[in-house]
Amino acid sequence: MNTRHENADGPEDIDKAFAEIVAELERDSSLPQWPGDSGTEAAATTGTTSSEAPPVTGEDDGPRDWTPPEAEEDEGHYEPPEPPPLPKPGAGTVGGVVLVALGLLILFVPLAASSLGPLTLPVGLIAISGGIGWLLLRLRQGSSDDDSGWDDGAQV
């Protein structure tokens, strides 16, 4: 199909060239058909009979009007149990978080640190570092509940 008639930039009649492209695509039976096509149009383009064509409920129906068939109830669907609630933070954890928040407050809010003068930066950094260090030291290393002497192997 050559639509470039004597013009190097493109076809002279774009609508005619577009209609030729669409007609060629409609003749190609390997392409899937739109669900709302009528039985005769689908049969003519795909080579099927009207009994094999998808049913059409009306001319104004479009792809958004289509409803999927209702699926059967799945008896074997797994629903996970509810997760356990988060543990309440202890006093040491709250203290570490407060130290980090206080350090950030000293560093970024000038009014809160106005009485510290030139010590604002060091005090803020020490408070943040102390809070992070305190929280890291309180991390649990594993379950040491059972100290009956049983060795479960190397620990990293």
Secondary structure, 3 states (H helix, E strand, C coil): CCCCCCCCCCCCCHHHHHHHHHHHHHHCCCCCCCCCCCHHHHHHHHCCCCCCCCCCCCCCCCHHHCCCCCCCCCCCCCCCCCCCCCCCCCHHHHHHHHHHHHHHHHHHCCCCCCCCHHHHHHHHHHHHHHHHHHHHHCCCCCCCCCCCCCCCCCCC
